[in-house]
Amino acid sequence: MYYALGSFVAVMLLIFFYHRIFHIERKSGREMMLLVVLIAMTTILNIASVQVIPFQFGTAMVIITAVAFGPEAGFIVATMGRLLINFVQGQGPWTPWEMCAWGVLGILTGILFKKDKHNSLKSVIILSLWTFVSVFILYGGIMNLHTYLFEVRYTTNGALMDMLKSTYLAGIPYDLMHATRASLAVFLLANTLLKRLDRVKIKYGFYRVKSRRTY
């Protein structure tokens, strides 16, 4: 129980401090409004995709936001979007872990994909492949660790490594499905959305620069 509680507190602190760092920087009303719109899009598309469409558009929005506006925007859209989604899909001890897992995707994608132009077919394919790998390994790995800490440790007797191995193996089918649906969603949305977001950046002067990324 102490491991589960400790991990829960650690994840919540990580999310809190990153949000504090984000809000310390001065943000214009346009910047904040853009983030609100992106969070709303992420929330609505994720809920719709779970219920109706066989694609994971919520995860795709996190990836695309991070590419367009940097790791800070990717993280804030990921964590706030996931929090709002779970008001519909159900809150629980898994919520901060899902927020953190999406947030990690946003941060790493924003760091790795620094260029402003990702509209070519080659770039979209590379981004889709990154989405598949990162969702399967990072998101799946974080959530499988949550499953072990909060569920498996208290319902199964056995050696630590054996239980961990069983938890991760059991999560492979879902992780593959999630990664495939998210990468397909990125492939479908990235070109169109990045072009639209480029226009927003040009119109309102939201640019990613070396000293500080603005959006």
N, C-alpha and C positions, 0 to 999 in steps of 0.2 A: 504493500500500500504506500510506503514511503517513497519508493522509486516512482510510482505513478504520480503522486502528489508533487514530488520534486520536479519531475519532467513537465508537469502542467504549469507550475509556477515559472519555470525557466523559459518556456515557450511564450507565456504571457508577458514576461519582462522583456524578452527580445522584441516582441511586437510593439510594446509600449515605448521602449527607448528609440526604436527606429522612427516611430510616429513623432516622437518629441523632436528628434533631430530634423525631421522633415518640416515640422511646423515652426521651428526656430527661424528658418530662412524666410525672408519676406516674400509673400506671394500676392500677386495682384488678384483682383476680383475675377478677371478673365481666366487666369490660371486655375483658380479654385472652381469656377463654373465648368471649365473643360473637364476637370477631374470628376466632378459630380456627374456629368453626362456620361463619361466613360464607365464610371461605377454602375450607373443605372443600366447602360447597355450590357455590361458584363452580367449583371444580376438577371435581367430579363431574358437574355439569350441563353444563359445557363439553365434557367428554370424551364424555358420552352424546349430546349434541346433534350433535357431529361424526359420530359413528358411526351414530346411529339417527334422530334427530329433525331435521326441516328448519328448525330455529330456532337462533339463536346465544344460548343461555341464559347462557353465561359472560359475555359482554359486557353482557347485560341485568342480571346480578347486580352487576356493577361500578357500573352506573348507579343501580340501586335502592339499593345500600348507601350510595353518596355522597349521595343524596337524604335517606335516613333518618338518617344519622349524621355527615354532613359530609365535607369534602375529605380530611381525614387518614385516616379509615376507608376512604374510597373508594380512596385511593392504596395503603394497606397491603394491602387485599384484592386489588386489581388486580395489584400487583407480585408478591406471594407466591403468589397463585392462578396467575398465568401461569408462574411458575417451576416450580411443582408439575406443572402441565399438561404442560409440555415434558419432564418426566421420562418421560411416557408417549408423547407425540407426537414427541419428538426434541429434544435440546439442540443448540445451535450458536451462531454469532455473531449470529443473529437473536434469540436469547432476550432479552438486555437491551433490545433495541429494542422487542420486543413488550411487555415489562414496562413500559417507558417510555411506549409508546403507550396502553396501558390505564391507566397511572397518570395521564397527562394527562387522559384522559376522566373519571377519578374526581375529580381536583382541580377541574376546571372545572365539572363537574356539581354538586359539593358547594358551590361558591361561588355559582353562578347560581341554584340551587334551594334557597333558604334557609328557606322556610316549612316548618312541621311537617306541614301537611296537603296531600297530593297524591292524595287518594283519589277525587275527582270524575272523571267521564268526561272533562270538558274538560281537567283537569290531566293525566290519563293520556295523552290525545291529544297535548297540547303536549310532554310528556316523550318520547313516542314519536317525534315529529317532530324534537326535539332529538337524540335518539339517532341517527336516520338521518343528519342533517346532520353531527353531530360524528364519527361513525364514518367516514363517507365522506370528509370533508375532513381531519380530524385524524389518526385512526388510519391511514387510507389514505395520507395525505401522509407521515407518519413512516415507514411501512413501505416506501413507494415510494422514499424517500430512501435507506433501508438497501439496497434492491435495487440502486440506482444505485451507491452507494459500494462495495459488496462484490462485485457481479457485473458490471454493465454496463460500468463503467469499464475492466475488464480483459479484456473479450471483444469490445468494439465500438470501432471507430475512427470518430471524427467530432467535430464541434464540441460543446462542453459543453452549450449550450442545446438543441441538437438531440437529444442523448442523453437529457437530462433530460426533455424533452418526450415522447420516445418511451417512456421508462420509465413516466411517469405515465399516458399514454394506454393503454399495455398493461395497467396495473393497474386501469383503470376497471371492467371486467366483474366482477372479484373484489370490488372495493370496493363496487360496487352490490349484489352478492349479500350480502356481509357486513352492510352497512348495513340492507338490507331485512329480513334474518333477525333482526338484533338489535332493530330497531324493533318488529317483530311480537312478539318475545319479551317486550319491555318492555310492550307493550300487553296481552299475555295475563297477565303475572305481577304488574305493578306494583300494581294495586288490591288484590289479595289479600295480597301480601307486605308492602306498606306498612302495611296494617291490622294484620297480625300483629306487625310490628316496632314499631308504635305501642304495642301492648300490652306488649311487652318494655320499651320506654322508660318507660312508666308504672309497671310493676311494679318495675323495678330502679332507676328514677330516672336514666336516661340521657337527657339533654336537650341540645339544641343552644342555646348562649347566645352573646351577642355577644362577650363577653370571651374565651371559650374554648369550643369545642365539645366536649362530653363524650358518650360513648356507652357 
